[in-house]
Amino acid sequence: MAFNTTEINYAEPWSGKQSPFKVSYGKLMMWMFLVSDALTFGGFLAAYGFSRHAYSGEWPIGERTFHAIPFFEGNFPLLYVAFMTFLLIISSVTMVLAVEAGHRMDRKGVTKWLAATIVGGLIFVGSQAWEWSHFIHGSDFGKVELADGSKAVVHAESFGEIQNFTVQTAGSHYQVGQVLTNKDFDLKHEFQHAIEAGHIKDGMISLHDGSIAKVAKNDDTHLQLNIVEAGGKYGLGDKIEGADASKQYYEAAYSGEAKRIVYGANMTRNEYGPSIYANYFFFITGFHGFHVTIGIIINIIIFLNVLKGTYEKRGHYEMVEKGGLYWHFVDLVWVFVFTFFYLV
C-alpha cells in the first residue's frame, strides 16, 4: 500500500513574523491573552459557585437585592441591571460596525461607530459605579436581628417618611423644644446611623451633639420580614407580615442595641446575606469593571489614531479589529457575571 507524503523544508522554519494560521501576530497574541483571561474569570465564577453551594443559609436573590433605579423611588427588580446588559450588548454591535467599516477603509464610519462604542462603555462603567454605591449604602430597612436570634431581610412598598426630630434634652447645639427637619440635616441618614450604632431607645434618638430627641415618623407600607438565618422561633424561609412584622422590626430598631440592624455591605458585613457574597460581588464585578475601563482607554487611543489618519497611512484598520476582539470578550464575560450574580 502506498502513501502520499509531503516533505517539510526544515531550512525555512517559521520565523514568528507571520502566523502559520494566516492570522497576524498581533491578533494571535490578543487571542492568547483572551483565552488566559477567560480561564481567570472562569476560576473566579467557579469559586463563587462552590461557595454558594456550601452555604447553608439563604443566598441573596438578585431581584430582591438589585431593584433600584437612579432618580426614581420604587421597586424595579433587575430593571437597571437589564439596561446595563442591553447597553453593553449594543456597544458590541457598534464595535462590529466599526470593524466592518474598517474593512471597507471607511474612515468616517469607523469614527462614528467607535465613538458610539466609547460612549456606551462610559455609561456602563458609570452605571456600575452607581450600583456599587447603592449596594454599599444599602436599603431603607437593612437586615434585622430579631429577638429569637434569627435574621431577616426586609421588604416593603415604601419607607415611612421621617417628619422631624423634636429635642427633649438639650445638647451642645440644639435646644429643648427645637424641631429639627431636613433643612437642618439629613434626617433619614441620621436615623439609620443611630439605629446601627444603638443610639435609639424607645423612639428617642441621641443626636451627634449629645441632645436627645423624639422621632416623628410615618408608617411604612406593607412591611414584610423574610428569615434568612434561623433562630429559636423562626426557621429559614419563614415570613412575618403585617402589624407583627412592623412590631418586631421596630422593637429591634428601638432597642438601643448596636448592630441589631445592619445597612448596606462592605468587606466585613452584608445586609443582603453572608459576607462572602459581598466579597465576591466586589471582586468579580470590580475586576470586570476594570477590564471595561481598560477597553474604553484602548478604544479612545484607537479613536484618536483614526482621527489623525494613522490607519489610513498604514493601509488597514487591523488595530480596530484587535480592539474589537477585546471589547467583545468583556461583553461576553458580563453575560456570565450577569447570570451568576443576578439571575440564579
Protein Blocks (a to p, Z undefined) as FASTA:
>chain_A
ZZddddddfklccehlacfklpafklmmmmmmmmmmmmmmmmmmmmmmmmmmmpmbdcdd
fklmmmcdehiacjdehklmmmmmmmmmmmmmmmmmmmmmmmnopaklmmmmmmmmmmmm
mmmmmmmmmmmmmmmnopfkopaddfkopacddddfbdcddfbdcdfbdcfkbcghiacd
fklmcfklmmmmmmmnopagehiacdfkopacdddddddehiadddfbdcfkbcghiace
hjllmmmmmmmmmnopghkbcghjdfkbcfklcfklmmmmmmmmmmmmmmmmmmmmmmmm
mmmmmmnommmmnopaklmmmmmmmmmmmmmmmmmmmmmmmmZZ
